[in-house]
Each structure stands twice: as structure tokens, then as C-alpha cells.
Amino acid sequence: MKYQFFFIFLFLSLTIFSQINPDNITIIRDQWGVPHIYAKTDAEVAYGLAWAAAEDDFKTIQETLLPLRGKLGIHKGVEGAILDFAVEVIDVHPLVEGKYESDISPEFKKILDAYAAGMNDYAKKHPKEVLIKKLFPVNGKDVIKGYVLALTLLSSVQDDLGRIISGKIGLFEKNTPTGSNAFALNSNKTKDGQTYLAINPHQPLEGPYSWYEAHLVSEEGLNVLGATLLGGMHIFVGANENLAWTHTVNHPDFADVYKLEMHKTEKDKYFFDGKWETLEMRKVKLKVKFLGIKIGVKRKIYRSKHGVVLKSKNGNFYAIRFPANHTIGGAEQWYKMNKAKNFKEFKSAVSRLGVPTTNLMYADNQDNIFYVGLGLFPKRNPKYDWKSVLPGHTSEVVWEPDFQSFDKLVQYHNPSSGYLGNCNHTPFNASAPEDNIAPTTIDPTMGYMTGDNNRSLRYHYLMSQKGKISYEEFKEIKFDAKWHTPAHVYSYPNLETLLHLEPKKYPELSDCIRHLNQWDRDTGANSIGAAIFSLTIFYIQKELKKKGIFPNEFPMSEAFVIEMLQKTKKHLKKHFKTVDVPLGELQRHIRGDKSIPIWGTPNVIAAMHGLPHKKGRFKIFAGESYVSLVRFTDEGTQIESIVPYGASNHPESPHYDDQMEMYSRHELKKMSLKKEEVLKSATRTYHPK
């Protein structure tokens, strides 16, 4: 009987796949290897995108699918098993299985199945590239499951899960800012009267959360160019002929944690609304590769009336409830955003709230700029402090999946100043002071953050110093790599201590201190002060992590800063024989045999994050992961972009590293939505087969 069902499934799968004729799809590779995909229908374009992306990085695409099969642990060991476990904790499978038929439109299901077909057909044609047996075929539901997992993790739920398991829940504040910038200007702020958008996400430069650039065109009204994540079947951040948008990670209160009152003698009993309830329990078997051997590991997942329950190392039981696993509409929302022709259509797509997190920044050819702090927010009881650990004994804190409407979110449309910006900071400082929204006008239970960071303060300072700005000045702001004065980092509230030490007081460190005293706060590749500063921050982070201390609750004393600066000097003398080391010598942009000096530190607008590599140097692994500057002119949408390496993840490809030099020099390549322009730089035209 089981074989009968298998052949029925196979027949249905082949029936779906046969609806896509690869001869109807044309992929044009430009001089940079970027795929421009043309077809009659949106579904055919989706198939072509899956195929093109698989050609360039099929391994990473598969790594986004493996957790859905519980097999990433087999491929990547313990690191992968964590994501396998997350799929179970988030309830990805029951959520999608329960909502797919009702919440996904018939039109979009065809596109999802076509995208899945593209991956399946590539796998059939290239079986040696398949990482794990039985991963394929995948279907439209699998694609949606991948979105649910990614969007839930994007809402930082894993941070609370980690704190619960470690026993440190309640010790940390929420809303720890991370990367990405988004800037929008209209004619009130630009010298040429044009509208600009800076698309500037800060993500890992490689792996499942790195960006893939593509151009999608159909005869059904699709013409959009930008970047997607591998495994994504549309453009996540980009531009079409009429409008452009981008995202940054935001940090409202997206998860609620409850401490359960457990019975002292009866196992798995918790107190709730005046009586003892029993936790539901199920066992999850994870498979993990260790020293080349597959090992089965069993884990228990509990569930209460609040949601999933985990046992902490301190012996307490905590429940966690989050809105992100109550919707599966993110992919279809982005598809509608890709196809929107004007602000009204775009806003209608966004108001679906299928994307349960992120800030969104927008600009268009009608001089509109727009910003909204997206979020799927439950209607919470205002008598409780939702940023703290909540009492688990009452239903008063267990919200229903009845969420705040789009119009309740923080949003700006065409402020008089003519500019908007977000650098993962508070949405209440998005424009000039006179245009900013007061926090008191927004429901406080949403938990929007109210703090700034070094990037946001620097951006608003630069905008306040200028009247109307030119496009070249806009570029300079986007690529600005200076620390603000005073330096402001959420994690290190008194970082200025490091920059104002007295050389005479610490003669053994006077050479390092003088460099820091004289540093102009620019993190260019030639800066010695930037190297000393960056390396000291690295040792501060390392030491606090070792102590198990969350940075923003550790006011750094001068003695502690000196201790870390001593580590910096020791490092530089050991590996470079001198403290006079430029930042670009300390940190490198590396792929294969190519190693290039690189600018930047964390927390500057053009941010860079490095990890220890070889011989005392650091390799950049995250930061400026995709840059695209968009202008709306009388000649149409003008786009310039750059990626850190190139379009391909294959070392033998000429596009494996062909954008690295331009990237290191803050140069952008011109891109176009017009087919006649694409054909001028075409190096290969073919069908996906």
C-alpha cells in the first residue's frame, strides 16, 4: 500500500512539473553573471529563478531545505541539528499543513509549485550535487515552510529560546540592535528633485542568509531587479519600473516568555487559572553527524496553554508564545510587493501583514517615500509588563491570534524634511525631529524599541548638516564609515572611555593610546587607530562572553578597558611585530586565493564584522552584504549595485570573486530593467535544461 501512495505522489508531482516548459524560459547572464530571467508567465519565471540560483549555489539552497526534513544535523553536525530542532519547536509542519489550502491563493500555489519544480528538475539533472538522499522532490508547501522558519528566526525568537535553555532568561533586556540600513529621500531633500532609496542589508556574506542578485521579467506584469535569499522565489529587496523597497531587522516585542509554576511532587503539572494542568509532551528524534558517524539524539518538547515549553538549566520551566508562527503569508505578500505598480498597490500588499517582522523602507517614481515598522502584534493586556518574564499561572497573559491592524503600526509617509532612515534603531527617530512620531501615540504593548545606535546617530547627524543633497553626497552618506561623536553602542554605554585614556598614566600602552587619542574615527583600510579600536572591541566582547555577562549591563571601568587594550597590544606585537598596523592589514576580504584589505568595523554605516582567521588577521564574514542605490528619473528607474564576491559560489567560475575589488573600493555596477540594455552586456543566453 505504501508503494501505491508513493507512485500516486510521483505521478502528481510529474504532472505539476510537466506544466512548465523550459523552452519558454530564457536566462540571460550579463557580464557579472547576474541572471535576467524572461518568460511569459510568473510561474515560468519562478522556475527559471530556481534553476539559475541552483546553478550558482545549489549547496546553500539545499541547506535551507534540509531542516524541513530534519536532516541538517546529518549534514552539518550539532550546528545543523539546532535548526532541525527549531523546526519542531516552531511547529512549522502543522502550521503550514493546517493553513496552506485556506491561506495561499490558487494563483500563488501555481508559482510555488513551479519554483519547487525548478529545484526538483535541477536535482534530477545533477544528482551528484544532491547533499542528502530523499531531500527531493520538494513542493510548494516545502517552500512556504522554509519561509515560516526563516521569518520566525528573523523575529529573534531564537534569542529567547537560547536564554531559556541557558537559564539566563530575565537577565537580558530585549531589543538588542543588529545590522542593516535603509535610507529614502524625496524632492524636498534632493538637489535634482529625484527620489532616492538606499538598499543596504547587513547579513552574512556567505551561506543561507546571504544575498543572491537576480532580475525577473514576465508578460504578466513582473519586471523587478534586486536580491533574494537562496531558497526565496521572488525578490526580497529591490526595484521595479515604478517603485523600490528594502528591509531592516526591527526589534519590537515579538515573543512572550512565561515562567510556569510547577507542582512540587507531581511530574509535568503546572498551575493555571486556579487548577493544575498537565503539560503535553512529545519526543523528537534528531540525527547528528559526529566524527563521521550518524547519532540519534532524543529531545522532549512540552506544550502548555501558553505555547511551547522548555526546561531551563536552572530547573525552571518556561513557555514561549510568538506571533510569527501564526501566519504563512509572507511569500505571497512579497510576490504582491514585487508586482505593485504604485504606492496604493504596494501598501495594500504590505498591509496583509504576512511578513510578521522587519522595518520596511519605500520610494517611488511619484516622489513618495514611506517607512513602516512592520510586525504582527497580538492585542496584549495592558496591565502587564510584556517586556519582562510573565506569570504563567493566568490566562490574562495568554493572547489570542487576533492581531493589531496595519494602521496601528508606526509609519511615515512623505515627511516635510524629505528624508527617512532606519539603522535598526527606534522607529520614533526616523526623520527630522519635527517629523518624528511620539512614542506615546503608539500602543506600548507592541514594545517598539526607543533607543538609537551609532549608525542611526551618525546618519541623522549627516542629514542635519546638509540642506538639499546631490546623488554623489547620498552615496557618500551610504558609504560613510566613521564613528559618531560620542560613540554610542547599545551594548557598551561608556565606550568613549577607550578613546580618552591618558598616555602618561599608562606608559606601557602609550603608543596604542596616542593612536586612539589622535584617531579621526574613520574606519578606512589605512587607519591605525581603527585597527586598535576594532581589535580592543573584539577582546571586550570575547571577555564578556567568557564571563557570561550581557554587555549592556556591564559598565566598563577604565581598569577593564586597560586590560583589554593590553590584549590588543600583545596581539599586534605577536603577529605584526608593531602596533602601527593599518585596519586593512588586520582585517581582510577573502575568498579563495584572493585577499584584499577592507574598511569598516561594526556599528558604522558601512559596517563590517570579522572573525579570527590566520596569522592574527580577521576575515570579514558579515556586514555590507548587498548594496543597491535606486533613483527615479525622467529616464526611468536607475539602479547601481554590488555584492561582496560575485554571482556564483563555484570557485571555477569567473563570477566567483569578480566584484571583490569594486566592493572594496565602494564602487557600484550599473544594472538595468530594460531588456535592450541587458542584451548589450549579455555573455550567455539559454533555456534552463
Sequence and secondary structure as in RCSB ss.txt:
>XXXX:A:sequence
MKYQFFFIFLFLSLTIFSQINPDNITIIRDQWGVPHIYAKTDAEVAYGLAWAAAEDDFKTIQETLLPLRGKLGIH
KGVEGAILDFAVEVIDVHPLVEGKYESDISPEFKKILDAYAAGMNDYAKKHPKEVLIKKLFPVNGKDVIKGYVLA
LTLLSSVQDDLGRIISGKIGLFEKNTPTGSNAFALNSNKTKDGQTYLAINPHQPLEGPYSWYEAHLVSEEGLNVL
GATLLGGMHIFVGANENLAWTHTVNHPDFADVYKLEMHKTEKDKYFFDGKWETLEMRKVKLKVKFLGIKIGVKRK
IYRSKHGVVLKSKNGNFYAIRFPANHTIGGAEQWYKMNKAKNFKEFKSAVSRLGVPTTNLMYADNQDNIFYVGLG
LFPKRNPKYDWKSVLPGHTSEVVWEPDFQSFDKLVQYHNPSSGYLGNCNHTPFNASAPEDNIAPTTIDPTMGYMT
GDNNRSLRYHYLMSQKGKISYEEFKEIKFDAKWHTPAHVYSYPNLETLLHLEPKKYPELSDCIRHLNQWDRDTGA
NSIGAAIFSLTIFYIQKELKKKGIFPNEFPMSEAFVIEMLQKTKKHLKKHFKTVDVPLGELQRHIRGDKSIPIWG
TPNVIAAMHGLPHKKGRFKIFAGESYVSLVRFTDEGTQIESIVPYGASNHPESPHYDDQMEMYSRHELKKMSLKK
EEVLKSATRTYHPK
>XXXX:A:secstr
 HHHHHHHHHHHHHHHHTT  GGG EEEE TT  EEEEESSHHHHHHHHHHHHHHHHHHHHHHHHGGGGT HHHH
HTHHHHHHHHHHHHHTHHHHHHHHHHHHS HHHHHHHHHHHHHHHHHHHH GGG SSTT     HHHHHHHHHHH
HHHHTTHHHHHHHHHHT TTTS S      EEEEE TTTBTTS EEEEEE EEESSSTTSEEEEEEEETTS EEE
EEEETT SS SEEEESSEEEEEE   S   EEEE  B SSSTTEEEETTEEEE EEEEEEEEEEETTEEEEEEEE
EEE SSSEEEE TTS EEEEE GGGG   HHHHHHHHHH  SHHHHHHHHTT  S S EEEEEETTS EEEEE  
  B   TTS TTS EETT GGG   S B  GGGS EEES TTSEEEESSS TTSSS GGG   GGGS GGG    
   HHHHHHHHHHHT SSB HHHHHHHHT  B  SS  BTTBTTGGGGGS  GGG GGGHHHHHHHHH  SB  T
T HHHHHHHHHHHHHHHHHHHHT  GGG    HHHHHHHHHHHHHHHHHHHSSS   HHHHEEEEETTEEEE   
 TTSSS EEEEE STT EEEEEEE  EEEEEEETTEEEEEEE SS S   TTSTTSSTTHHHHHTT  EEE S H
HHHHHT SEEE   
